[in-house]
């Protein structure tokens, strides 16, 4: 099992796709492991796909105390080193998109391009994500299955919940198997709360960037995605109509199209996928 190490930290990672293809690093969001990319990876099998378990998730080291975005960036760099990848295209979603921004700002030479989905430059939330906070606080007592009912409406579009409940059920099953420690979730939330790249986004000028967002995202409103794209000179903004926060479930093919256009260099400045 591939493991990247720095200090006492071990980060689990693995490869999928074509090892001769261009490297694409996928970084998941809050509480998720590499398994939460299960719908997206099949669309990228002609690339050298590198997946990681963020610290405290999957098979990586547990979180032993306070966690920062800088810590998670160091984890990603350790994986690139272990995989012997000098630079990669990086797709980060939600918290993973924040890690990806910080990675590109701190280690520009390791990033070929960025896809930032369902994420934010930070400093814009009008109120805390009460559903997630409540579910996290209740999880040790009520368990994953009961708290999931609180979280799902905040993450998935209504049409997905009603017309394709089996897709949501499959995602929830993976989350239940991940069984991420609530301490990890709370530590990641604290790191998210401190994330703010708004004053530095201009430094990413010249880097190919695509920002993808769902217009029904309740957790991270689409205004955050648009502000992120507007703050990065030359960035493309893709709005997926009818999609909420878990984009690869709500609009699997819309996300795949946006990412492949980005990776293949044929993207236009802005489009809306209906």
Backbone torsions as a table, in degrees:
resi	resn	phi	psi	omega
1	UNK	NA	120.4	-178.1
2	UNK	-63.9	133.5	179.6
3	UNK	-138.2	129.9	173.4
4	UNK	-97.3	139.5	-178.0
5	UNK	-126.2	138.3	165.4
6	UNK	-148.7	123.3	-171.9
7	UNK	62.5	-131.9	179.0
8	UNK	-92.8	5.1	-174.5
9	UNK	-94.8	135.0	174.3
10	UNK	-117.6	127.0	179.0
11	UNK	-117.1	118.9	178.5
12	UNK	-76.8	137.4	177.3
13	UNK	-146.8	164.9	177.4
14	UNK	-155.6	167.7	-178.4
15	UNK	-115.3	151.7	172.2
16	UNK	-143.7	163.6	176.3
17	UNK	86.1	-149.5	-173.9
18	UNK	-99.1	113.0	-179.2
19	UNK	-62.7	-16.1	177.8
20	UNK	-89.0	-6.7	-179.0
21	UNK	-80.7	173.2	176.2
22	UNK	-67.9	140.3	-177.2
23	UNK	-73.6	133.9	175.9
24	UNK	-127.3	117.9	180.0
25	UNK	-98.0	128.1	179.8
26	UNK	-108.3	127.1	-177.5
27	UNK	-122.0	117.1	-174.8
28	UNK	-81.9	168.8	-177.0
29	UNK	-95.5	-158.2	-171.7
30	UNK	-51.0	123.3	173.8
31	UNK	69.0	-6.6	-174.4
32	UNK	-87.1	156.0	174.2
33	UNK	-108.9	-176.7	178.9
34	UNK	-60.6	-23.4	-176.3
35	UNK	-66.5	-21.4	-178.8
36	UNK	-73.1	-4.5	173.9
37	UNK	-90.4	14.0	-169.0
38	UNK	-59.5	-28.4	179.3
39	UNK	-84.5	-22.7	-172.7
40	UNK	-89.9	-37.9	-175.5
41	UNK	-55.8	-41.8	-179.1
42	UNK	-58.7	-19.8	179.0
43	UNK	-84.8	-3.5	-173.5
44	UNK	-125.3	22.2	-170.8
45	UNK	-72.9	-7.4	172.8
46	UNK	-90.0	3.5	174.5
47	UNK	-109.9	163.0	173.6
48	UNK	-86.6	94.7	-173.2
49	UNK	-88.8	126.9	178.6
50	UNK	-114.6	123.8	-179.3
51	UNK	-116.7	145.4	-179.2
52	UNK	-130.6	154.6	166.9
53	UNK	-98.0	112.6	176.3
54	UNK	-56.2	154.5	-179.9
55	UNK	-52.3	131.4	-179.8
56	UNK	89.9	-1.5	178.9
57	UNK	-123.4	160.7	176.4
58	UNK	54.1	-128.9	-177.0
59	UNK	-101.0	9.5	179.3
60	UNK	-80.5	168.8	179.7
61	UNK	-57.5	146.0	175.8
62	UNK	-69.0	161.7	175.1
63	UNK	-81.8	124.1	-175.5
64	UNK	-102.6	-1.6	-177.7
65	UNK	179.7	-156.3	179.3
66	UNK	-57.3	146.5	-176.5
67	UNK	-127.2	138.4	178.7
68	UNK	-122.3	163.6	174.0
69	UNK	-60.6	-35.7	179.0
70	UNK	-62.3	-37.8	176.0
71	UNK	-59.9	-45.9	-176.3
72	UNK	-71.7	-30.1	173.3
73	UNK	-64.8	-43.2	177.5
74	UNK	-60.3	-36.6	177.7
75	UNK	-62.8	-42.9	180.0
76	UNK	-64.9	-43.7	179.1
77	UNK	-61.1	-39.5	178.1
78	UNK	-61.5	-37.7	177.9
79	UNK	-67.0	-44.6	177.7
80	UNK	-59.1	-41.3	178.1
81	UNK	-63.8	-46.0	-178.7
82	UNK	-64.5	-33.8	179.5
83	UNK	-82.0	-3.9	-178.2
84	UNK	58.1	43.5	177.8
85	UNK	-111.0	116.6	-178.0
86	UNK	-68.5	-42.1	177.7
87	UNK	-153.5	154.2	-176.7
88	UNK	-143.3	156.5	163.4
89	UNK	-71.7	136.5	-175.3
90	UNK	-122.0	124.1	173.7
91	UNK	-114.0	113.0	176.6
92	UNK	-115.3	136.6	178.8
93	UNK	-116.4	139.1	179.6
94	UNK	54.8	-121.6	177.0
95	UNK	-57.7	-35.0	177.6
96	UNK	-60.9	-31.0	175.7
97	UNK	-69.4	-31.2	175.5
98	UNK	-70.1	-43.3	176.3
99	UNK	-59.1	-42.4	-179.0
100	UNK	-63.0	-40.9	176.7
101	UNK	-60.3	-47.8	-177.9
102	UNK	-65.6	-36.7	176.8
103	UNK	-60.7	-48.0	-178.0
104	UNK	-65.1	-34.3	179.4
105	UNK	-72.9	-35.4	-176.7
106	UNK	-90.6	-26.7	-174.6
107	UNK	-140.0	62.6	-176.0
108	UNK	-54.5	-34.4	-176.1
109	UNK	-69.1	-15.7	-179.0
110	UNK	-93.0	-3.8	-173.1
111	UNK	-118.6	118.2	177.6
112	UNK	-80.3	-37.4	178.4
113	UNK	-165.9	169.0	-178.4
114	UNK	-127.7	137.4	162.3
115	UNK	-117.3	122.3	-176.8
116	UNK	-119.0	110.1	-174.6
117	UNK	-116.9	140.7	176.0
118	UNK	50.1	44.9	-173.7
119	UNK	-135.6	-173.8	-170.1
120	UNK	-148.0	154.3	171.1
121	UNK	-78.5	-7.8	179.0
122	UNK	93.2	168.3	175.9
123	UNK	70.0	15.2	-173.6
124	UNK	-121.4	-8.8	-176.8
125	UNK	-67.0	126.5	-179.8
126	UNK	-79.0	-25.3	177.0
127	UNK	-152.3	156.3	-179.5
128	UNK	-64.4	158.8	176.5
129	UNK	-76.5	83.0	-170.2
130	UNK	-60.3	-37.5	-179.3
131	UNK	-60.1	-45.6	-179.1
132	UNK	-67.6	-41.0	-179.9
133	UNK	-64.0	-43.3	179.4
134	UNK	-64.5	-45.5	-179.2
135	UNK	-62.8	-39.7	179.7
136	UNK	-66.0	-41.5	179.7
137	UNK	-66.0	-34.6	-176.5
138	UNK	-83.9	-18.7	-170.4
139	UNK	-57.5	-44.1	-179.2
140	UNK	-61.2	-27.0	-177.8
141	UNK	-94.0	-49.0	-173.9
142	UNK	-89.7	-20.5	-179.1
143	UNK	88.0	164.3	-176.9
144	UNK	-61.9	-43.4	-171.9
145	UNK	-62.4	-42.4	-179.9
146	UNK	-72.4	-40.6	-177.9
147	UNK	-72.2	-23.1	177.8
148	UNK	-58.5	-35.8	-179.3
149	UNK	-63.1	-25.1	177.3
150	UNK	-77.4	-37.7	-171.3
151	UNK	-82.7	-39.9	-170.9
152	UNK	-52.8	-45.5	-179.3
153	UNK	-62.5	-21.8	179.2
154	UNK	-84.5	-14.5	-172.9
155	UNK	-108.5	-29.5	-172.8
156	UNK	-117.9	146.4	177.4
157	UNK	-66.6	150.4	-178.7
158	UNK	-58.9	-38.9	-177.6
159	UNK	-65.3	-33.7	177.3
160	UNK	-69.5	-44.2	-179.4
161	UNK	-62.1	-33.4	-177.1
162	UNK	-90.3	-43.1	-173.6
163	UNK	-90.5	-24.4	-177.2
164	UNK	-138.2	57.0	-177.6
165	UNK	-62.3	-22.2	179.8
166	UNK	-66.9	-28.2	178.2
167	UNK	-70.1	-43.6	177.1
168	UNK	-63.7	-42.4	-179.8
169	UNK	-60.2	-41.3	179.3
170	UNK	-63.9	-41.4	177.6
171	UNK	-63.1	-44.9	-178.8
172	UNK	-62.6	-38.0	178.3
173	UNK	-59.5	-42.7	177.9
174	UNK	-64.3	-42.6	179.1
175	UNK	-62.4	-39.6	178.2
176	UNK	-64.2	-40.5	178.8
177	UNK	-70.4	-32.0	175.7
178	UNK	-60.5	-40.5	177.9
179	UNK	47.9	47.6	-179.4
180	UNK	-63.6	132.5	-179.1
181	UNK	-60.3	133.4	176.8
182	UNK	-54.6	-28.3	177.5
183	UNK	-62.4	-36.9	177.5
184	UNK	-65.4	-46.7	-179.2
185	UNK	-58.8	-45.2	-179.5
186	UNK	-66.2	-39.1	177.7
187	UNK	-65.4	-40.3	177.6
188	UNK	-66.2	-40.2	177.6
189	UNK	-60.7	-38.9	178.7
190	UNK	-64.8	-39.5	177.4
191	UNK	-65.8	-40.3	178.1
192	UNK	-61.0	-42.2	-178.1
193	UNK	-61.4	-28.1	-178.7
194	UNK	-92.9	-5.0	-177.8
195	UNK	-72.1	127.8	176.3
196	UNK	-159.4	105.5	-179.9
197	UNK	-109.3	8.5	-171.1
198	UNK	-55.0	-38.3	-176.5
199	UNK	-80.8	-5.0	-176.2
200	UNK	-118.8	-2.8	-174.8
201	UNK	-59.4	-29.9	179.8
202	UNK	-60.3	-22.9	-179.7
203	UNK	-67.6	-15.2	-179.7
204	UNK	-88.3	7.4	176.8
205	UNK	-55.1	135.6	179.4
206	UNK	93.7	-15.1	177.6
207	UNK	-91.0	127.9	177.1
208	UNK	-63.2	122.9	-177.6
209	UNK	-134.5	132.7	170.8
210	UNK	-121.7	129.5	176.8
211	UNK	-108.4	125.1	-177.8
212	UNK	-118.0	132.6	-177.5
213	UNK	-145.9	150.5	173.5
214	UNK	-93.6	140.1	-177.5
215	UNK	-76.7	-6.8	178.3
216	UNK	-109.4	15.9	-177.4
217	UNK	-70.0	116.1	178.8
218	UNK	-90.5	-27.4	-177.1
219	UNK	-76.2	-47.4	175.6
220	UNK	-125.0	97.5	-174.5
221	UNK	-56.3	150.3	-177.8
222	UNK	-58.8	-22.0	177.0
223	UNK	-60.9	-28.2	178.2
224	UNK	-69.2	-43.6	178.6
225	UNK	-63.7	-41.5	179.7
226	UNK	-65.8	-40.7	178.3
227	UNK	-64.2	-37.2	177.9
228	UNK	-62.2	-47.2	-179.7
229	UNK	-65.6	-39.4	-179.4
230	UNK	-68.7	-25.9	-179.4
231	UNK	-80.5	-14.7	-178.6
232	UNK	-106.5	111.3	-177.9
233	UNK	-54.9	126.3	177.1
234	UNK	83.8	-0.4	-178.1
235	UNK	-69.7	149.2	177.1
236	UNK	-100.1	140.5	178.1
237	UNK	-115.0	126.8	179.7
238	UNK	-118.2	119.2	178.5
239	UNK	-105.4	120.7	-179.9
240	UNK	-96.6	113.3	-176.0
241	UNK	-73.3	133.0	177.4
242	UNK	84.1	2.3	-178.6
243	UNK	-102.1	144.1	176.9
244	UNK	-102.8	-136.5	-170.3
245	UNK	-81.4	-38.9	-179.2
246	UNK	-87.4	82.0	-169.4
247	UNK	-63.0	-38.4	-175.3
248	UNK	-71.0	-13.1	173.8
249	UNK	-97.4	-44.1	-179.3
250	UNK	-69.3	-38.5	-178.9
251	UNK	-147.0	68.7	-177.1
252	UNK	-54.0	-47.0	-174.0
253	UNK	-77.2	-30.3	175.3
254	UNK	-64.6	-42.3	176.9
255	UNK	-64.6	-45.8	-178.9
256	UNK	-60.1	-41.4	179.6
257	UNK	-63.3	-45.4	-179.6
258	UNK	-62.1	-42.2	-177.5
259	UNK	-70.3	-42.6	-179.4
260	UNK	-66.9	-39.2	176.3
261	UNK	-61.4	-39.7	177.5
262	UNK	-62.8	-49.9	-176.1
263	UNK	-67.8	-30.4	-179.1
264	UNK	-89.2	0.0	173.8
265	UNK	76.2	14.8	-177.3
266	UNK	-106.0	17.6	-175.3
267	UNK	-76.4	145.1	172.6
268	UNK	-98.2	174.2	-173.1
269	UNK	-60.0	-46.2	-176.2
270	UNK	-155.9	141.1	172.8
271	UNK	-153.7	158.5	177.9
272	UNK	-117.2	125.9	-178.6
273	UNK	-95.0	115.2	179.3
274	UNK	-92.3	NA	NA
